[in-house]
């Protein structure tokens, strides 16, 4: 009996050694967390890493590669017995343990790197922060909070964290906001990583997809905003949560199982909440949702007969239309649009004789004070436009005719209006926002390498991402691929030009900051396309994981 037990145990020795090696690697990762020091000797994590890797690598080769058959032959397992070996309770347990540890270790590395970033950054406010705090101080029961000069999502966070006009510049308050934004980012991008992994079919590509999304979220254009008291960090977090909720619904809608309707209802409600918070973080986010609506309409039209759950997508479409109505109401009555006309007048209209003549012919009053403040700095100009009584005639004209005149001006020159965003495409797609950082010291080399790899800036690479995404989306919509991530890729592609158009013509200031999501979604599009293509290729050479 002991001989039989020992022989059976021998079958799983590589798997046991692999799990042991993983455990040692996990301890090495934990030791690398800032503030964690449980090993009694210096640089002990290096020894753990070497020993763990030395155990895990050969054990992995004997467990998950064709070399496994030689170990089984050595143990005297017949070809017929290999199937029962794979189906045994012991193998399934150790296999699940291996994959569970693999995901935990990847996530642990991500957390360690995310925390490391905080050691090179200091929280900071920006001059826009003040206007968000002003809204945050208004009562939740007041319409002035929900219909204000700033969308409500960030002021709501500030209110929850006790940020006021009296303390928003305090180091402790800024740190509290930064830490909250960082952990919201961790949760959001981890959620997206999990849903991307679940949308893939091959176990190796699932882990690869999970890893790529987490590493991508460490790119500076995503992570630097966590320490800035502005809306971008929250915007990216809810962006990731919206994408994650869509991916779950796409996967859920194509499968019939018990409880699908209840789960679908809960997920649809959660998705709508995320969409609302995302939309009311930055007004331009609404237009990303509107372009997604077009893709979901196409999805419903083509998949109507095969979809088990259709109503969640109908709910998302109707919910987006509701958001469009509500947000436009708050935009108009909260007086959030006027500042964009003010800025365009100073930066683009007044310096251009033809544009200036167009607006003067439409009735723009060129008062002496209005002409004088054109020489002011942008900040001084904005303050004057908002507060000075002598500029009241200009404000009244903008209130009555500003939007209509600006739209008419854009329509009067259709070709420049349409092609200017494309002419400045690299500026919009490849912006560099590192000027907003408040570094305490140099960025770690690890994070620099991750940023360079995960957020490529080469034109050739960006072109390849777009080309791969376009070809893959066409293949998907022709019914030759079933990966739901192609729906997200399609949304990114369809929304690309509208967002470029909106950012370029919406406000001439801080173009690269306002275009941050455009650059992020182009890279994310490419990475999602790569993992979907890789998963499809592995499906043809390996049995899919069901």
C-alpha positions as CSV (number, residue, x, y, z in Angstrom):
1,X,0.0,0.0,0.0
2,X,2.8,2.4,0.9
3,X,4.6,1.5,-2.4
4,X,1.4,2.3,-4.3
5,X,1.0,5.6,-2.5
6,X,4.6,6.6,-3.1
7,X,4.3,5.7,-6.8
8,X,1.1,7.8,-7.1
9,X,2.8,10.7,-5.2
10,X,5.8,10.4,-7.6
11,X,3.5,11.4,-10.5
12,X,2.9,14.8,-9.0
13,X,6.4,15.6,-7.8
14,X,7.1,18.1,-10.6
15,X,3.8,19.8,-9.8
16,X,4.6,20.0,-6.1
17,X,8.0,21.4,-6.8
18,X,6.5,23.9,-9.1
19,X,4.1,25.1,-6.5
20,X,6.9,25.3,-3.9
21,X,9.0,27.4,-6.4
22,X,6.0,29.6,-6.9
23,X,5.6,30.0,-3.2
24,X,9.3,31.1,-2.8
25,X,8.8,33.6,-5.8
26,X,5.7,34.9,-4.1
27,X,7.7,35.5,-0.9
28,X,10.3,37.4,-2.9
29,X,7.6,39.5,-4.4
30,X,6.2,40.3,-1.0
31,X,9.6,41.2,0.4
32,X,9.9,43.7,-2.5
33,X,6.8,45.6,-1.3
34,X,7.8,49.0,0.1
35,X,7.7,48.8,3.9
36,X,7.8,45.0,4.1
37,X,10.9,43.4,5.5
38,X,10.5,40.0,7.1
39,X,13.7,38.2,5.9
40,X,16.5,38.3,8.5
41,X,19.3,38.8,6.0
42,X,19.8,41.6,3.5
43,X,18.9,41.1,-0.2
44,X,17.2,37.8,0.9
45,X,14.6,38.3,-1.8
46,X,17.3,37.7,-4.4
47,X,18.2,34.3,-2.9
48,X,14.5,33.4,-2.7
49,X,14.1,34.5,-6.3
50,X,17.0,32.4,-7.6
51,X,16.0,29.3,-5.6
52,X,12.3,29.7,-6.5
53,X,13.0,30.1,-10.2
54,X,15.5,27.3,-10.1
55,X,12.8,25.0,-8.7
56,X,9.9,26.3,-10.7
57,X,11.5,26.3,-14.2
58,X,12.4,22.6,-14.6
59,X,9.2,21.6,-12.7
60,X,7.2,23.7,-15.1
61,X,8.9,22.0,-18.1
62,X,8.0,18.6,-16.7
63,X,4.4,19.7,-16.0
64,X,3.1,21.9,-18.8
65,X,5.3,21.1,-21.9
66,X,5.8,18.0,-24.0
67,X,8.6,17.0,-21.6
68,X,5.8,15.8,-19.3
69,X,5.4,12.6,-21.3
70,X,9.0,11.6,-20.4
71,X,8.3,12.0,-16.7
72,X,5.2,9.9,-17.0
73,X,7.0,7.2,-18.9
74,X,9.7,7.3,-16.2
75,X,6.9,6.7,-13.7
76,X,5.5,3.8,-15.7
77,X,2.3,5.5,-16.9
78,X,0.9,4.0,-20.1
79,X,-0.4,6.3,-22.9
80,X,-3.9,5.2,-22.0
81,X,-3.3,6.3,-18.3
82,X,-2.2,9.8,-19.2
83,X,-5.8,10.9,-19.6
84,X,-6.8,9.6,-16.2
85,X,-3.7,11.4,-14.8
86,X,-5.0,14.7,-16.3
87,X,-8.4,14.1,-14.9
88,X,-7.4,13.1,-11.4
89,X,-8.5,15.1,-8.4
90,X,-4.8,15.6,-7.4
91,X,-3.9,17.0,-10.8
92,X,-6.8,19.3,-10.9
93,X,-6.1,20.6,-7.4
94,X,-2.4,21.3,-8.2
95,X,-3.3,22.8,-11.6
96,X,-5.8,25.2,-10.0
97,X,-3.2,26.0,-7.3
98,X,-0.6,26.8,-9.9
99,X,-2.8,29.1,-11.9
100,X,-4.2,30.8,-8.8
101,X,-0.6,31.5,-7.5
102,X,0.4,32.7,-11.0
103,X,-2.4,35.3,-11.1
104,X,-1.7,36.4,-7.5
105,X,2.0,36.8,-8.2
106,X,1.3,38.9,-11.2
107,X,-1.1,41.0,-9.3
108,X,1.4,41.3,-6.4
109,X,4.1,42.5,-8.8
110,X,1.6,45.1,-10.1
111,X,0.8,46.3,-6.6
112,X,4.4,46.6,-5.7
113,X,5.2,48.6,-8.9
114,X,2.1,50.8,-8.3
115,X,3.2,51.5,-4.7
116,X,6.8,52.2,-5.9
117,X,5.5,54.9,-8.2
118,X,4.2,56.8,-5.2
119,X,7.8,57.1,-3.8
120,X,8.8,59.3,-6.8
121,X,5.6,61.5,-6.9
122,X,4.1,64.1,-4.6
123,X,0.4,65.0,-4.6
124,X,-0.3,68.4,-6.1
125,X,-3.2,70.7,-6.9
126,X,-3.8,72.7,-10.1
127,X,-5.6,75.9,-10.6
128,X,-8.6,74.0,-11.9
129,X,-8.8,72.2,-8.5
130,X,-10.3,75.2,-6.8
131,X,-13.4,75.2,-9.0
132,X,-14.0,71.5,-8.2
133,X,-13.7,72.2,-4.5
134,X,-16.1,75.1,-4.7
135,X,-18.7,72.7,-6.1
136,X,-17.8,70.1,-3.4
137,X,-18.7,72.5,-0.6
138,X,-22.3,72.9,-1.9
139,X,-24.9,70.7,-0.1
140,X,-25.9,67.4,-1.8
141,X,-29.5,68.3,-1.5
142,X,-28.9,71.5,-3.5
143,X,-29.3,71.7,-7.3
144,X,-26.2,73.9,-7.2
145,X,-24.2,70.7,-6.6
146,X,-25.6,68.6,-9.4
147,X,-26.0,71.5,-11.9
148,X,-22.8,73.4,-11.5
149,X,-19.7,74.8,-13.3
150,X,-18.1,71.4,-12.8
151,X,-19.5,67.9,-13.4
152,X,-20.3,66.2,-10.1
153,X,-18.2,63.0,-9.9
154,X,-14.9,64.6,-8.7
155,X,-16.7,67.0,-6.3
156,X,-18.6,64.1,-4.9
157,X,-15.3,62.3,-4.1
158,X,-14.0,65.5,-2.5
159,X,-17.0,65.8,-0.4
160,X,-16.7,62.2,0.8
161,X,-13.0,62.8,1.7
162,X,-13.7,66.1,3.5
163,X,-11.9,68.4,1.1
164,X,-12.8,72.0,1.5
165,X,-11.6,75.4,0.4
166,X,-9.9,75.8,3.7
167,X,-7.8,72.6,3.5
168,X,-7.5,71.5,-0.1
169,X,-3.9,72.7,-0.3
170,X,-2.9,70.9,2.9
171,X,-0.4,68.1,2.4
172,X,-2.4,65.6,4.4
173,X,-5.6,66.3,2.5
174,X,-3.8,66.1,-0.9
175,X,-2.2,62.8,0.2
176,X,-5.6,61.4,1.2
177,X,-7.1,62.2,-2.2
178,X,-4.1,60.8,-4.0
179,X,-4.2,57.5,-2.1
180,X,-7.9,57.2,-2.7
181,X,-7.4,57.8,-6.4
182,X,-4.6,55.3,-6.6
183,X,-6.6,52.5,-5.0
184,X,-9.6,53.3,-7.2
185,X,-7.2,52.9,-10.1
186,X,-5.9,49.6,-8.8
187,X,-9.5,48.2,-8.4
188,X,-10.7,49.5,-11.8
189,X,-7.8,48.3,-13.9
190,X,-7.7,45.0,-12.0
191,X,-11.3,44.5,-12.8
192,X,-10.7,45.2,-16.5
193,X,-7.7,42.8,-16.4
194,X,-9.9,40.0,-15.0
195,X,-12.7,40.6,-17.5
196,X,-10.2,40.6,-20.4
197,X,-8.8,37.3,-19.1
198,X,-12.3,35.8,-18.9
199,X,-13.1,36.9,-22.4
200,X,-10.1,34.8,-23.8
201,X,-10.2,31.0,-24.2
202,X,-6.7,29.8,-23.9
203,X,-5.3,29.6,-20.4
204,X,-1.9,31.0,-21.3
205,X,-3.4,33.9,-23.2
206,X,-5.7,34.6,-20.2
207,X,-2.7,35.1,-18.0
208,X,-0.9,37.1,-20.7
209,X,-4.0,39.3,-21.2
210,X,-4.4,39.8,-17.4
211,X,-0.7,40.8,-17.2
212,X,-0.8,43.2,-20.2
213,X,-3.7,45.2,-18.9
214,X,-2.2,45.6,-15.4
215,X,1.2,46.6,-16.9
216,X,-0.5,49.0,-19.3
217,X,-2.2,50.8,-16.3
218,X,1.3,51.5,-15.0
219,X,2.2,53.7,-18.0
220,X,2.8,57.3,-17.0
221,X,-0.1,58.7,-19.1
222,X,-2.5,56.6,-17.0
223,X,-0.8,56.5,-13.6
224,X,0.6,60.0,-13.2
225,X,-2.9,61.5,-12.7
226,X,-3.4,59.6,-9.4
227,X,-1.3,62.2,-7.6
228,X,-2.9,65.2,-9.2
229,X,-6.1,66.7,-7.8
230,X,-7.9,66.9,-11.2
231,X,-10.5,64.7,-12.9
232,X,-8.2,62.5,-15.1
233,X,-7.5,59.8,-12.5
234,X,-11.2,59.2,-11.8
235,X,-11.9,59.5,-15.5
236,X,-9.5,56.7,-16.3
237,X,-10.7,54.5,-13.4
238,X,-14.3,54.7,-14.5
239,X,-13.3,54.3,-18.1
240,X,-11.7,50.9,-17.1
241,X,-14.8,50.0,-15.1
242,X,-17.1,50.8,-18.0
243,X,-15.1,48.6,-20.3
244,X,-15.0,45.8,-17.8
245,X,-18.8,45.9,-17.3
246,X,-19.3,45.9,-21.1
247,X,-17.0,42.9,-21.5
248,X,-18.9,40.9,-18.8
249,X,-22.3,41.8,-20.5
250,X,-21.0,40.8,-23.9
251,X,-19.9,37.4,-22.6
252,X,-23.1,37.0,-20.5
253,X,-25.4,37.8,-23.4
254,X,-24.2,34.9,-25.5
255,X,-24.6,32.2,-22.9
256,X,-27.7,30.6,-21.5
257,X,-27.5,29.5,-17.8
258,X,-29.6,29.5,-14.7
259,X,-29.8,32.9,-13.1
260,X,-28.7,34.8,-16.2
261,X,-31.6,37.3,-16.1
262,X,-30.9,38.2,-12.5
263,X,-27.2,38.5,-13.0
264,X,-27.8,40.4,-16.3
265,X,-30.0,42.9,-14.4
266,X,-27.4,43.5,-11.7
267,X,-24.6,43.9,-14.2
268,X,-26.6,46.3,-16.4
269,X,-27.4,48.5,-13.4
270,X,-23.7,48.5,-12.3
271,X,-22.6,49.3,-15.9
272,X,-25.1,52.2,-16.1
273,X,-23.8,53.6,-12.7
274,X,-20.2,53.3,-14.0
275,X,-21.2,55.0,-17.2
276,X,-22.9,57.8,-15.3
277,X,-19.9,58.4,-13.0
278,X,-17.6,58.3,-16.0
279,X,-19.7,60.6,-18.1
280,X,-20.0,63.2,-15.2
281,X,-16.3,63.1,-14.6
282,X,-15.5,65.0,-17.8
283,X,-18.1,66.3,-20.1
284,X,-16.3,65.0,-23.2
285,X,-16.6,61.4,-21.9
286,X,-20.2,61.5,-22.9
287,X,-19.3,61.4,-26.6
288,X,-17.3,58.3,-26.1
289,X,-20.4,56.7,-24.8
290,X,-22.5,58.0,-27.7
291,X,-20.1,56.4,-30.2
292,X,-20.2,53.2,-28.2
293,X,-24.0,53.4,-28.6
294,X,-23.6,53.1,-32.4
295,X,-21.4,50.0,-32.1
296,X,-24.0,48.4,-29.7
297,X,-26.8,49.1,-32.2
298,X,-24.7,47.3,-34.8
299,X,-24.0,44.5,-32.4
300,X,-27.7,44.0,-31.6
301,X,-28.6,44.1,-35.3
302,X,-26.1,41.5,-36.3
303,X,-26.4,39.2,-33.2
304,X,-30.1,39.5,-32.6
305,X,-30.9,35.9,-33.4
306,X,-28.0,34.4,-31.5
307,X,-28.1,36.5,-28.4
308,X,-29.6,34.9,-25.3
309,X,-29.9,38.2,-23.4
310,X,-30.7,41.2,-25.6
311,X,-32.3,43.6,-23.1
312,X,-29.0,44.6,-21.2
313,X,-27.7,46.1,-24.5
314,X,-31.0,47.8,-25.1
315,X,-30.8,49.1,-21.6
316,X,-27.3,50.5,-22.1
317,X,-28.4,52.2,-25.3
318,X,-31.4,53.8,-23.6
319,X,-29.3,54.7,-20.6
320,X,-26.8,56.5,-22.8
321,X,-29.6,58.5,-24.4
322,X,-30.8,59.5,-20.9
323,X,-27.2,60.5,-19.9
324,X,-27.0,62.6,-23.0
325,X,-30.2,64.5,-22.1
326,X,-29.3,64.9,-18.4
327,X,-25.7,65.9,-19.0
328,X,-26.6,68.5,-21.7
329,X,-29.1,70.0,-19.3
330,X,-26.5,70.3,-16.6
331,X,-23.9,71.6,-19.1
332,X,-26.2,74.4,-20.3
333,X,-27.7,75.3,-17.0
334,X,-24.5,74.8,-15.0
335,X,-22.8,77.3,-17.3
336,X,-19.9,74.9,-18.2
337,X,-19.8,75.7,-21.9
338,X,-19.1,79.4,-21.8
339,X,-15.4,79.0,-20.8
340,X,-14.7,77.1,-24.0
341,X,-16.1,80.0,-26.1
342,X,-14.0,82.5,-24.0
343,X,-10.8,80.5,-24.7
344,X,-11.5,80.0,-28.4
345,X,-12.1,83.7,-28.8
346,X,-8.7,84.6,-27.3
347,X,-6.6,81.8,-28.8
348,X,-8.1,81.2,-32.2
349,X,-10.7,83.7,-33.2
350,X,-9.3,87.1,-32.3
351,X,-5.8,86.5,-33.7
352,X,-7.2,85.3,-37.1
353,X,-8.6,88.3,-39.2
354,X,-11.1,86.1,-41.1
355,X,-12.4,84.4,-38.0
356,X,-12.6,87.7,-36.2
357,X,-14.5,89.3,-39.0
358,X,-17.0,86.4,-39.0
359,X,-17.7,86.9,-35.3
360,X,-17.9,90.7,-35.6
361,X,-20.4,90.3,-38.4
362,X,-22.4,88.0,-36.1
363,X,-22.5,90.8,-33.5
364,X,-19.6,90.2,-31.2
365,X,-19.1,93.5,-29.4
366,X,-15.4,94.6,-29.6
367,X,-15.4,96.8,-26.5
368,X,-12.2,98.5,-25.6
369,X,-11.8,96.4,-22.5
370,X,-12.4,93.2,-24.4
371,X,-9.6,94.2,-26.9
372,X,-7.3,95.1,-24.0
373,X,-7.5,91.8,-22.2
374,X,-6.4,89.9,-25.4
375,X,-2.9,90.7,-24.3
376,X,-3.4,89.2,-20.8
377,X,-2.2,85.8,-19.8
378,X,-4.7,83.1,-20.3
379,X,-5.5,82.9,-16.6
380,X,-5.9,86.6,-16.2
381,X,-8.1,86.7,-19.3
382,X,-10.4,84.0,-17.9
383,X,-10.8,85.8,-14.6
384,X,-11.6,89.1,-16.3
385,X,-14.1,87.5,-18.7
386,X,-15.9,85.9,-15.7
387,X,-15.8,88.7,-13.2
388,X,-15.4,92.2,-14.7
389,X,-18.7,94.2,-15.0
390,X,-17.3,96.1,-18.1
391,X,-17.3,92.8,-20.0
392,X,-21.0,92.1,-19.4
393,X,-22.0,93.0,-23.0
394,X,-19.5,90.4,-24.3
395,X,-20.8,87.8,-21.9
396,X,-24.4,88.5,-22.8
397,X,-23.6,88.1,-26.5
398,X,-21.8,84.8,-25.9
399,X,-24.7,83.6,-23.8
400,X,-27.2,84.4,-26.6
401,X,-25.2,83.7,-29.8
402,X,-21.8,82.3,-28.8
403,X,-22.5,78.6,-29.4
404,X,-24.5,79.1,-32.6
405,X,-21.9,81.5,-34.0
406,X,-19.0,79.2,-33.2
407,X,-20.8,76.2,-34.8
408,X,-21.7,78.4,-37.9
409,X,-18.0,79.4,-38.1
410,X,-16.9,75.8,-38.1
411,X,-19.5,74.9,-40.8
412,X,-18.4,77.9,-42.9
413,X,-15.0,76.3,-43.5
414,X,-15.8,72.6,-43.7
415,X,-12.5,71.3,-45.1
416,X,-10.2,73.0,-42.5
417,X,-12.7,72.0,-39.8
418,X,-12.7,68.4,-40.8
419,X,-9.0,68.0,-41.5
420,X,-7.4,70.1,-38.7
421,X,-7.8,67.2,-36.2
422,X,-6.2,64.8,-38.6
423,X,-3.4,67.3,-39.4
424,X,-2.6,67.4,-35.7
425,X,-3.2,63.7,-35.2
426,X,0.2,63.0,-33.7
427,X,-0.3,65.9,-31.3
428,X,-3.6,64.3,-30.2
429,X,-2.5,60.7,-30.2
430,X,1.0,61.1,-28.9
431,X,0.7,63.8,-26.3
432,X,3.2,64.0,-23.4
433,X,1.6,65.0,-20.1
434,X,4.6,64.5,-17.8
435,X,4.8,68.2,-17.2
436,X,1.9,67.7,-14.8
437,X,4.0,65.5,-12.6
438,X,5.4,66.7,-9.3
439,X,8.4,64.4,-9.0
440,X,10.2,63.9,-5.7
441,X,12.9,62.0,-7.4
442,X,13.8,60.0,-10.6
443,X,11.3,57.4,-11.7
444,X,12.5,53.9,-11.1
445,X,14.1,52.1,-14.1
446,X,11.5,49.4,-13.9
447,X,8.7,51.8,-14.4
448,X,10.5,53.6,-17.1
449,X,11.0,50.4,-19.0
450,X,7.3,49.4,-18.5
451,X,6.2,52.9,-19.7
452,X,8.4,52.6,-22.8
453,X,7.1,49.2,-23.7
454,X,3.4,49.5,-22.8
455,X,2.9,53.0,-24.1
456,X,4.8,53.0,-27.4
457,X,5.2,56.4,-29.1
458,X,6.7,55.3,-32.4
459,X,4.5,56.2,-35.4
460,X,5.1,52.7,-36.9
461,X,3.9,50.9,-33.8
462,X,0.8,53.1,-33.5
463,X,0.1,52.5,-37.2
464,X,0.5,48.8,-36.7
465,X,-1.9,48.9,-33.7
466,X,-4.5,50.7,-35.7
467,X,-4.1,48.4,-38.7
468,X,-4.3,45.3,-36.6
469,X,-7.3,46.6,-34.7
470,X,-9.1,47.5,-38.0
471,X,-8.4,44.1,-39.7
472,X,-9.4,42.2,-36.6
473,X,-12.6,44.2,-36.2
474,X,-13.6,43.6,-39.8
475,X,-12.9,39.8,-39.3
476,X,-15.1,39.9,-36.2
477,X,-18.1,41.7,-37.8
478,X,-17.9,39.3,-40.7
479,X,-18.5,36.5,-38.3
480,X,-15.1,34.9,-38.6
481,X,-14.0,35.6,-35.0
482,X,-16.0,35.4,-31.7
483,X,-13.8,37.3,-29.3
484,X,-15.9,39.9,-27.5
485,X,-12.8,42.2,-27.1
486,X,-13.2,43.1,-30.7
487,X,-16.4,45.0,-29.8
488,X,-14.3,47.2,-27.5
489,X,-11.7,47.5,-30.3
490,X,-14.5,48.6,-32.6
491,X,-15.7,51.2,-30.1
492,X,-12.2,52.6,-29.8
493,X,-11.9,52.8,-33.6
494,X,-15.3,54.4,-34.2
495,X,-14.8,56.9,-31.4
496,X,-11.3,57.9,-32.4
497,X,-12.0,60.7,-34.9
498,X,-15.0,62.1,-33.1
499,X,-13.0,62.5,-29.9
500,X,-10.1,64.0,-31.9
501,X,-12.6,66.5,-33.5
502,X,-14.2,67.3,-30.2
503,X,-10.9,67.9,-28.3
504,X,-9.3,69.9,-31.1
505,X,-12.3,72.2,-31.6
506,X,-13.7,72.1,-28.1
507,X,-11.0,74.0,-26.3
508,X,-7.6,75.2,-27.6
509,X,-5.8,75.0,-24.2
510,X,-4.0,72.0,-22.7
511,X,-4.8,70.0,-25.8
512,X,-2.5,67.1,-24.8
513,X,-4.2,66.8,-21.4
514,X,-7.7,66.9,-22.9
515,X,-6.6,64.3,-25.4
516,X,-5.1,61.9,-22.8
517,X,-7.9,59.3,-23.2
518,X,-7.4,59.3,-27.0
519,X,-3.8,58.3,-26.7
520,X,-4.7,55.7,-24.0
521,X,-7.4,54.1,-26.1
522,X,-5.2,53.8,-29.2
523,X,-2.6,51.8,-27.2
524,X,-5.2,49.8,-25.4
525,X,-6.8,49.0,-28.7
526,X,-3.5,47.6,-30.0
527,X,-2.9,45.5,-26.9
528,X,-6.4,44.1,-26.9
529,X,-6.0,43.2,-30.6
530,X,-2.8,41.5,-30.0
531,X,-4.1,39.3,-27.2
532,X,-7.3,38.4,-29.2
533,X,-5.1,37.5,-32.2
534,X,-2.8,35.4,-30.0
535,X,-5.7,33.7,-28.4
536,X,-7.2,32.9,-31.8
537,X,-3.9,31.4,-33.0
538,X,-3.6,29.2,-29.9
539,X,-7.1,28.0,-30.3
540,X,-6.1,26.5,-33.6
541,X,-3.1,24.6,-32.1
542,X,-4.4,23.7,-28.7
543,X,-7.7,22.6,-27.2
544,X,-9.6,25.6,-25.9
545,X,-10.3,26.1,-22.2
546,X,-14.0,25.9,-21.7
